[in-house]
Amino acid sequence: MPIIPDTANHHIRPAHGLRARFWHSTAIPHLVSFANGLTRDRDAVITGLSLPYSSGRVEGAVNKIKMLKRQMFGRANTDLLRKRILLKP
């Protein structure tokens, strides 16, 4: 089981499920919205916290491509963008 940061450990535990019920009763609208999202996607959250897999490498590659795309906006065509994506380490 992956290590869960101490701040979230007593609120979200894969073995015990989500403990977000108390967030629903708070006066902070953003926290209520967050709790509703956790409750709605409960199975996905528990699976994401309990499996050893990560999408970090894919997210890093997507972030790199988006950064290059932003840097080249209005400067060159897609051929050069493709070369920069494939050649950049």
MDTraj code that builds the backbone (N, CA, C; nanometers):
import mdtraj as md
import numpy as np

residues = "MET PRO ILE ILE PRO ASP THR ALA ASN HIS HIS ILE ARG PRO ALA HIS GLY LEU ARG ALA ARG PHE TRP HIS SER THR ALA ILE PRO HIS LEU VAL SER PHE ALA ASN GLY LEU THR ARG ASP ARG ASP ALA VAL ILE THR GLY LEU SER LEU PRO TYR SER SER GLY ARG VAL GLU GLY ALA VAL ASN LYS ILE LYS MET LEU LYS ARG GLN MET PHE GLY ARG ALA ASN THR ASP LEU LEU ARG LYS ARG ILE LEU LEU LYS PRO".split()
xyz = np.array([
    [0.0847, -0.1177, 0.0000],
    [0.0000, 0.0000, 0.0000],
    [0.0895, 0.1244, 0.0000],
    [0.0594, 0.2250, -0.0839],
    [0.1432, 0.3442, -0.0898],
    [0.1334, 0.4248, 0.0395],
    [0.2363, 0.5023, 0.0625],
    [0.2394, 0.5871, 0.1807],
    [0.1499, 0.7081, 0.1567],
    [0.0618, 0.7351, 0.2501],
    [-0.0292, 0.8485, 0.2408],
    [0.0219, 0.9558, 0.3363],
    [0.0302, 1.0818, 0.2919],
    [0.0773, 1.1873, 0.3815],
    [-0.0042, 1.1919, 0.5100],
    [0.0625, 1.2265, 0.6211],
    [-0.0036, 1.2279, 0.7513],
    [-0.1266, 1.3173, 0.7543],
    [-0.1240, 1.4270, 0.6798],
    [-0.2374, 1.5195, 0.6832],
    [-0.3636, 1.4557, 0.6279],
    [-0.3499, 1.3652, 0.5320],
    [-0.4675, 1.3023, 0.4724],
    [-0.4934, 1.1640, 0.5293],
    [-0.4004, 1.1120, 0.6058],
    [-0.4081, 0.9733, 0.6496],
    [-0.5322, 0.9432, 0.7324],
    [-0.5757, 1.0344, 0.8171],
    [-0.6916, 1.0039, 0.9000],
    [-0.8234, 1.0397, 0.8311],
    [-0.8198, 1.0975, 0.7126],
    [-0.9421, 1.1305, 0.6399],
    [-0.9682, 1.0344, 0.5245],
    [-0.8619, 0.9872, 0.4611],
    [-0.8761, 0.8973, 0.3466],
    [-0.7861, 0.7771, 0.3698],
    [-0.8445, 0.6609, 0.3818],
    [-0.7677, 0.5384, 0.3987],
    [-0.8276, 0.4328, 0.3068],
    [-0.7459, 0.3730, 0.2204],
    [-0.7998, 0.2718, 0.1299],
    [-0.8670, 0.1561, 0.2032],
    [-0.8121, 0.1148, 0.3163],
    [-0.8689, -0.0002, 0.3867],
    [-1.0042, 0.0335, 0.4495],
    [-1.0232, 0.1578, 0.4881],
    [-1.1455, 0.1975, 0.5572],
    [-1.2379, 0.2815, 0.4696],
    [-1.1949, 0.3168, 0.3522],
    [-1.2780, 0.3984, 0.2652],
    [-1.2614, 0.5468, 0.2950],
    [-1.3476, 0.6267, 0.2385],
    [-1.3401, 0.7714, 0.2579],
    [-1.4070, 0.8124, 0.3871],
    [-1.3478, 0.9089, 0.4518],
    [-1.4074, 0.9674, 0.5722],
    [-1.4287, 1.1159, 0.5471],
    [-1.5043, 1.1468, 0.4453],
    [-1.5244, 1.2860, 0.4049],
    [-1.6597, 1.3397, 0.4493],
    [-1.7333, 1.2625, 0.5299],
    [-1.8667, 1.3064, 0.5692],
    [-1.8663, 1.4381, 0.6451],
    [-1.7654, 1.4582, 0.7305],
    [-1.7628, 1.5818, 0.8096],
    [-1.7330, 1.7034, 0.7223],
    [-1.6726, 1.6839, 0.6050],
    [-1.6453, 1.7964, 0.5150],
    [-1.7741, 1.8477, 0.4519],
    [-1.8767, 1.7641, 0.4438],
    [-2.0037, 1.8061, 0.3838],
    [-2.0754, 1.9101, 0.4692],
    [-2.0487, 1.9109, 0.5992],
    [-2.1217, 2.0004, 0.6881],
    [-2.0476, 2.1311, 0.7173],
    [-1.9346, 2.1542, 0.6552],
    [-1.8579, 2.2757, 0.6806],
    [-1.9190, 2.3952, 0.6076],
    [-1.8802, 2.5140, 0.6496],
    [-1.9327, 2.6366, 0.5885],
    [-1.8482, 2.6831, 0.4707],
    [-1.7420, 2.6108, 0.4402],
    [-1.6526, 2.6488, 0.3307],
    [-1.7011, 2.5806, 0.2028],
    [-1.7523, 2.6585, 0.1063],
    [-1.8119, 2.5984, -0.0143],
    [-1.7135, 2.5149, -0.0960],
    [-1.5879, 2.5574, -0.1032],
    [-1.4894, 2.4817, -0.1821],
    [-1.4621, 2.3453, -0.1188],
    [-1.4617, 2.3389, 0.0120],
    [-1.4399, 2.2123, 0.0809],
    [-1.5589, 2.1187, 0.0629],
    [-1.6782, 2.1738, 0.0639],
    [-1.7985, 2.0937, 0.0393],
    [-1.7957, 2.0381, -0.1028],
    [-1.7555, 2.1210, -0.1994],
    [-1.7457, 2.0766, -0.3379],
    [-1.6418, 1.9651, -0.3521],
    [-1.5285, 1.9813, -0.2840],
    [-1.4239, 1.8788, -0.2856],
    [-1.4754, 1.7484, -0.2264],
    [-1.5451, 1.7570, -0.1136],
    [-1.6005, 1.6378, -0.0490],
    [-1.7040, 1.5698, -0.1383],
    [-1.7858, 1.6489, -0.2064],
    [-1.8836, 1.5908, -0.2993],
    [-1.8140, 1.5157, -0.4124],
    [-1.7040, 1.5727, -0.4637],
    [-1.6281, 1.5058, -0.5687],
    [-1.5665, 1.3760, -0.5210],
    [-1.5125, 1.3766, -0.3980],
    [-1.4559, 1.2537, -0.3426],
    [-1.5630, 1.1462, -0.3252],
    [-1.6776, 1.1880, -0.2766],
    [-1.7866, 1.0923, -0.2561],
    [-1.8368, 1.0380, -0.3887],
    [-1.8492, 1.1244, -0.4883],
    [-1.8985, 1.0829, -0.6204],
    [-1.8012, 0.9846, -0.6863],
    [-1.6702, 1.0085, -0.6693],
    [-1.5686, 0.9242, -0.7327],
    [-1.5009, 0.8328, -0.6310],
    [-1.5756, 0.7865, -0.5346],
    [-1.5212, 0.7092, -0.4227],
    [-1.4377, 0.5897, -0.4683],
    [-1.4895, 0.5104, -0.5590],
    [-1.4169, 0.3911, -0.6043],
    [-1.2853, 0.4275, -0.6718],
    [-1.2862, 0.5321, -0.7537],
    [-1.1646, 0.5743, -0.8226],
    [-1.0606, 0.6264, -0.7236],
    [-1.1049, 0.7003, -0.6226],
    [-1.0127, 0.7540, -0.5221],
    [-0.9483, 0.6411, -0.4433],
    [-1.0278, 0.5461, -0.3986],
    [-0.9742, 0.4340, -0.3207],
    [-0.8787, 0.3512, -0.4056],
    [-0.9138, 0.3262, -0.5306],
    [-0.8258, 0.2514, -0.6200],
    [-0.6953, 0.3263, -0.6433],
    [-0.7048, 0.4565, -0.6652],
    [-0.5846, 0.5366, -0.6882],
    [-0.4913, 0.5404, -0.5694],
    [-0.5462, 0.5354, -0.4499],
    [-0.4629, 0.5385, -0.3303],
    [-0.4089, 0.4017, -0.2918],
    [-0.4727, 0.2962, -0.3353],
    [-0.4320, 0.1640, -0.2909],
    [-0.3461, 0.0876, -0.3918],
    [-0.3453, 0.1267, -0.5184],
    [-0.2639, 0.0569, -0.6177],
    [-0.1236, 0.1185, -0.6265],
    [-0.0248, 0.0384, -0.6595],
    [0.1124, 0.0905, -0.6672],
    [0.1431, 0.1622, -0.7987],
    [0.0468, 0.1689, -0.8911],
    [0.0716, 0.2295, -1.0205],
    [0.0608, 0.3810, -1.0137],
    [0.1310, 0.4475, -1.1058],
    [0.1278, 0.5926, -1.1096],
    [0.1268, 0.6388, -1.2551],
    [0.0621, 0.7505, -1.2807],
    [0.0619, 0.8073, -1.4149],
    [0.1590, 0.9255, -1.4219],
    [0.2514, 0.9320, -1.3294],
    [0.3450, 1.0437, -1.3206],
    [0.4296, 1.0632, -1.4450],
    [0.4811, 0.9563, -1.5027],
    [0.5656, 0.9686, -1.6221],
    [0.4864, 1.0233, -1.7405],
    [0.3650, 0.9751, -1.7566],
    [0.2811, 1.0223, -1.8667],
    [0.2465, 1.1692, -1.8459],
    [0.2097, 1.2054, -1.7228],
    [0.1764, 1.3448, -1.6935],
    [0.2967, 1.4358, -1.7169],
    [0.4168, 1.3880, -1.6842],
    [0.5376, 1.4661, -1.7085],
    [0.5617, 1.4884, -1.8568],
    [0.5409, 1.3842, -1.9371],
    [0.5588, 1.3971, -2.0817],
    [0.4565, 1.4935, -2.1410],
    [0.3309, 1.4856, -2.0953],
    [0.2271, 1.5759, -2.1441],
    [0.2599, 1.7197, -2.1051],
    [0.3094, 1.7397, -1.9826],
    [0.3467, 1.8727, -1.9357],
    [0.4598, 1.9301, -2.0214],
    [0.5578, 1.8462, -2.0569],
    [0.6694, 1.8905, -2.1412],
    [0.6204, 1.9337, -2.2792],
    [0.5311, 1.8546, -2.3379],
    [0.4776, 1.8864, -2.4705],
    [0.3983, 2.0168, -2.4669],
    [0.3171, 2.0347, -2.3625],
    [0.2392, 2.1581, -2.3515],
    [0.3297, 2.2798, -2.3344],
    [0.4387, 2.2645, -2.2572],
    [0.5319, 2.3747, -2.2388],
    [0.5974, 2.4133, -2.3718],
    [0.6431, 2.3138, -2.4474],
    [0.7033, 2.3409, -2.5776],
    [0.6034, 2.4063, -2.6723],
    [0.4803, 2.3594, -2.6692],
    [0.3767, 2.4155, -2.7557],
    [0.3527, 2.5625, -2.7224],
    [0.3485, 2.5933, -2.5914],
    [0.3302, 2.7330, -2.5503],
    [0.4479, 2.8204, -2.5932],
    [0.5689, 2.7677, -2.5800],
    [0.6882, 2.8433, -2.6183],
    [0.6904, 2.8732, -2.7670],
    [0.6396, 2.7831, -2.8486],
    [0.6483, 2.7975, -2.9934],
    [0.5236, 2.8587, -3.0558],
    [0.4278, 2.8989, -2.9748],
    [0.3030, 2.9519, -3.0290],
    [0.3298, 3.0716, -3.1200],
    [0.2852, 3.0627, -3.2450],
    [0.2984, 3.1718, -3.3411],
    [0.4367, 3.1865, -3.4012],
    [0.5295, 3.0958, -3.3735],
    [0.6664, 3.1105, -3.4225],
    [0.7016, 3.0171, -3.5366],
    [0.6441, 2.8986, -3.5372],
    [0.6829, 2.8014, -3.6393],
    [0.5660, 2.7073, -3.6661],
    [0.5869, 2.6214, -3.7631],
    [0.4798, 2.5275, -3.7978],
    [0.4909, 2.3999, -3.7138],
    [0.4009, 2.3065, -3.7378],
    [0.3961, 2.1850, -3.6575],
    [0.5139, 2.0914, -3.6827],
    [0.5808, 2.1035, -3.7974],
    [0.6977, 2.0186, -3.8242],
    [0.8097, 2.0474, -3.7241],
    [0.8352, 2.1751, -3.6992],
    [0.9392, 2.2109, -3.6033],
    [0.8984, 2.1720, -3.4621],
    [0.7721, 2.1901, -3.4290],
    [0.7235, 2.1491, -3.2971],
    [0.7440, 1.9989, -3.2779],
    [0.7115, 1.9210, -3.3792],
    [0.7301, 1.7754, -3.3720],
    [0.8766, 1.7393, -3.3501],
    [0.9680, 1.8075, -3.4205],
    [1.1110, 1.7808, -3.4044],
    [1.1580, 1.8153, -3.2643],
    [1.1106, 1.9273, -3.2117],
    [1.1506, 1.9667, -3.0763],
    [1.0983, 1.8681, -2.9713],
    [0.9767, 1.8184, -2.9911],
    [0.9213, 1.7218, -2.8956],
    [1.0021, 1.5929, -2.8976],
    [1.0360, 1.5465, -3.0158],
    [1.1074, 1.4188, -3.0277],
    [1.2536, 1.4296, -2.9871],
    [1.3148, 1.5474, -3.0031],
    [1.4574, 1.5610, -2.9731],
    [1.4851, 1.6094, -2.8324],
    [1.3917, 1.6727, -2.7664],
    [1.4159, 1.7253, -2.6329],
    [1.4204, 1.6104, -2.5321],
    [1.5252, 1.6055, -2.4518],
    [1.5365, 1.4957, -2.3529],
    [1.4361, 1.5067, -2.2400],
])
top = md.Topology()
chain = top.add_chain()
for i, resn in enumerate(residues, 1):
    res = top.add_residue(resn, chain, resSeq=i)
    for name in ("N", "CA", "C"):
        top.add_atom(name, md.element.get_by_symbol(name[0]), res)
traj = md.Trajectory(xyz[None], top)
